[in-house]
Amino acid sequence: MPAGYDVVVVGAGIVGLAHAWMARRRGLSVLVIERTPAAQGASVRNFGMIWPIGQPAGKLHETAIRSRELWLELQQAGAVQLSTCGSIHLAHRDDEQAVLEEFCDQGSHNVSLLTAQQVLQQCPLANPAGLRCGMLSQTEMRVDPRQASRSIAEWLAEALQVDFEFGTMVCSVTDGTVQTTNGRRWQAQTVIVCGGSDLQTLFPEYLQQAGLKLCKLQMLAVPPQRNLSPESAHIASGLTLRHYQSFESCPGHQQLRARIASETPELDRYGIHVMASVMPDQRVILGDSHVYDHEITPFDSAQIDDLILRELRKIIRLEDWQVSERWHGIYAKHPQQPVVVTEVAPGIRLCTGTGGAGMTMSFGLADRLWNQWQGVAS
Ligand SMILES: Cc1cc2nc3c(=O)[nH]c(=O)nc-3n(C[C@H](O)[C@H](O)[C@H](O)COP(=O)(O)OP(=O)(O)OC[C@H]3O[C@@H](n4cnc5c(N)ncnc54)[C@H](O)[C@@H]3O)c2cc1C
């Protein structure tokens, strides 16, 4: 008879870890099965930005704030190191400044405008050339994504007795039995498949019809910058204002979008907006681009990297611009939903599609889902 658990989670990315934690918090026994020796998917390839500012007012922003509380809980428990660094959106053009002012006036998020001088006092990363103003938000936080997935898994194992099987690929889930390619089997009341961008191995018939899109992002890092504090606020640019849904409610948003499309169509072509995140060891993670579905290839484009660096040089200053690492990540995303959750059979659920907000949203989304599944009002 195979070993039994209340819950088996497939995938040890941030979504799988969030479900494992939320199930364990509710007193359930949990096993997580991950095909690689340590998580290597989108959850270790990102900026490590916990980014509530990108979520529109209402339920999504509330979920991001709930996630934020849960990240802080993890920090207090010693499961992760994080910085409550906040974020600054920089404006270098009139239309960017207009959108930031409109967003602040809406009062939906806890933000304030900074003069160019105030930005430069707070943030040595910001490039003073042409800087009009900035928008400060206190809610954003930073983790090192490469450490966070590992340390959260270790904490779940040691402090909460969640079991993990790394280097083990699940090949089928039927009638409460989870089977792996190395011939092992486990029984579970509930199986949650959190396979990230893998829409082909488990239940492809559901995942490929769920309206998910795959998106490839190119990223870079520069070596430790000794003049920067690991507590430096995340930096985003005017280009970012067209990327996150939260800014769409601003009257000047369309005009900004149209101006960027006509001046720099190459940025729209590759979905480029630019951001910078300072890691605990003072490396700076830089990005990014967005290329979808049939345009995704295994090969990274030097042209895209050059465009990202060209735009970043306009908004930030670094002591050392020599790129030390280049990589790409792929996530699954639904155009309208913050996550796709499908019950394919009693007790078997698929959960993926957090798009570019999985670090920000996963804990809050998982908490809400577990309340819903257990009939608790939230
Ligand atoms: C470049 C980049 C930058 C980003 N920046 C940010 C950011 O700063 N802030 C933010 O909020 N979000 C960001 N995101 C989005 C965020 O990283 C993703 O939404 C999130 O990591 C998705 O988590 P996941 O667990 O679904 O997927 P993954 O991290 O890909 O994990 C899925 C896991 O499932 C495993 N798996 C799959 N199939 C099987 C199987 N059959 N058996 C066993 N294991 C299996 C895989 O090996 C993998 O480890 C970024 C994403 C990328 C790519």
The ligand as an ORCA input file, in Angstrom:
! r2SCAN-3c Opt
* xyz 0 1
  C      11.833     36.594    -15.569
  C      10.659     36.675    -14.630
  C      10.545     37.754    -13.764
  C       9.468     37.811    -12.879
  N       9.454     38.775    -11.911
  C       8.501     38.724    -10.944
  C       8.565     39.593     -9.832
  O       9.523     40.320     -9.633
  N       7.512     39.604     -8.959
  C       6.456     38.738     -9.106
  O       5.523     38.821     -8.327
  N       6.435     37.808    -10.086
  C       7.438     37.783    -11.000
  N       7.442     36.858    -11.989
  C       6.375     35.856    -12.021
  C       6.631     34.709    -11.050
  O       7.996     34.366    -11.047
  C       5.755     33.508    -11.486
  O       4.394     33.910    -11.517
  C       5.865     32.357    -10.491
  O       7.210     32.075    -10.193
  C       5.185     31.101    -11.037
  O       5.336     30.117    -10.056
  P       4.960     28.598    -10.331
  O       5.168     27.870     -9.066
  O       3.617     28.530    -10.994
  O       5.965     28.131    -11.489
  P       7.469     27.592    -11.407
  O       8.304     28.434    -10.550
  O       7.891     27.434    -12.824
  O       7.351     26.196    -10.698
  C       6.715     25.069    -11.258
  C       7.471     23.866    -10.736
  O       6.748     22.685    -11.061
  C       7.698     21.685    -11.364
  N       6.998     20.660    -12.159
  C       6.326     20.822    -13.321
  N       5.798     19.675    -13.731
  C       6.165     18.726    -12.822
  C       5.927     17.319    -12.718
  N       5.206     16.654    -13.621
  N       6.458     16.652    -11.643
  C       7.181     17.335    -10.701
  N       7.443     18.667    -10.776
  C       6.926     19.347    -11.809
  C       8.767     22.433    -12.153
  O       9.999     21.737    -12.177
  C       8.848     23.741    -11.385
  O       9.835     23.743    -10.354
  C       8.484     36.793    -12.906
  C       8.593     35.741    -13.795
  C       9.683     35.655    -14.641
  C       9.809     34.478    -15.566
*
